[in-house]
Amino acid sequence: MTQVYRGGQLYGTGRPARLTPHEVRTRTFDPRRRGADPDQVREFQAQLADELTDLHRQVRLLSQENDRIKRALRDWQTMHARECRPPNEGRW
């Protein structure tokens, strides 16, 4: 099935498809006359795959930190809501 793109993102997913480090390392290219040096291409692929690995790790860690902060905020809001009196306990 062909992937359909719209606005730089896969249509219907809400986010672009992510390349994995393995896909970068194993990608092959058709040979061309006077093409790039295969050793340089493989070296570049290795560097790019290493960077992707690091970026994926950072995203995972930041997502975990974000979840932790959200939980802490919800806990604080719950605690604060219990301690507060409702405003205007009078007639209005």
C-alpha positions as CSV (number, residue, x, y, z in Angstrom):
1,M,0.0,0.0,0.0
2,T,1.3,3.4,-0.9
3,Q,1.8,5.9,1.9
4,V,-0.1,9.2,1.3
5,Y,1.4,12.4,2.7
6,R,-0.4,15.6,3.5
7,G,1.4,18.6,4.9
8,G,4.5,16.6,5.5
9,Q,2.7,14.0,7.6
10,L,1.2,10.6,6.9
11,Y,-2.4,11.2,6.2
12,G,-4.6,10.2,9.1
13,T,-1.9,9.6,11.6
14,G,-1.3,13.1,12.9
15,R,2.4,12.5,13.0
16,P,5.1,11.8,10.5
17,A,6.5,8.2,10.2
18,R,9.7,7.8,12.2
19,L,12.8,6.2,10.7
20,T,14.4,3.7,13.0
21,P,18.2,3.5,13.3
22,H,18.0,0.0,11.8
23,E,16.2,1.3,8.7
24,V,18.9,3.9,8.3
25,R,21.7,1.4,8.7
26,T,20.3,-1.1,6.3
27,R,19.0,1.2,3.6
28,T,20.5,0.4,0.1
29,F,20.7,2.7,-2.9
30,D,20.8,1.9,-6.6
31,P,24.3,2.2,-8.0
32,R,24.9,5.1,-10.3
33,R,27.7,6.0,-12.6
34,R,30.0,8.4,-10.8
35,G,28.0,7.8,-7.6
36,A,29.0,8.4,-4.0
37,D,31.7,6.4,-2.3
38,P,29.9,3.4,-0.7
39,D,32.2,3.6,2.4
40,Q,31.3,7.3,2.9
41,V,27.6,6.5,2.6
42,R,27.8,3.7,5.1
43,E,29.8,5.9,7.5
44,F,27.1,8.6,7.2
45,Q,24.4,6.1,7.7
46,A,26.1,4.9,10.9
47,Q,26.4,8.5,12.2
48,L,22.8,9.2,11.4
49,A,21.6,6.0,13.0
50,D,23.6,6.8,16.1
51,E,22.0,10.2,16.3
52,L,18.5,8.8,15.8
53,T,19.1,6.3,18.6
54,D,20.1,9.2,20.9
55,L,17.1,11.3,19.8
56,H,14.7,8.4,20.4
57,R,16.2,7.9,23.9
58,Q,15.8,11.6,24.6
59,V,12.2,11.7,23.5
60,R,11.4,8.6,25.7
61,L,13.1,10.2,28.7
62,L,11.3,13.6,28.2
63,S,8.0,11.8,27.8
64,Q,8.6,10.0,31.1
65,E,9.5,13.3,32.8
66,N,6.4,14.9,31.3
67,D,4.2,12.1,32.7
68,R,5.8,12.5,36.1
69,I,5.3,16.3,36.1
70,K,1.6,15.9,35.0
71,R,1.0,13.4,37.9
72,A,2.7,15.7,40.4
73,L,0.5,18.6,39.2
74,R,-2.7,16.5,39.4
75,D,-1.7,15.4,42.9
76,W,-1.0,19.0,44.0
77,Q,-4.3,20.2,42.5
78,T,-6.2,17.5,44.3
79,M,-4.6,18.3,47.6
80,H,-5.1,22.1,47.1
81,A,-8.8,21.6,46.1
82,R,-9.4,19.7,49.3
83,E,-7.9,22.4,51.5
84,C,-9.8,25.3,49.9
85,R,-13.2,26.5,51.1
86,P,-15.7,27.2,48.4
87,P,-15.8,30.9,47.7
88,N,-18.8,33.0,48.6
89,E,-20.4,30.7,51.1
90,G,-23.0,33.4,51.5
91,R,-26.3,33.8,49.7
92,W,-24.8,34.7,46.4
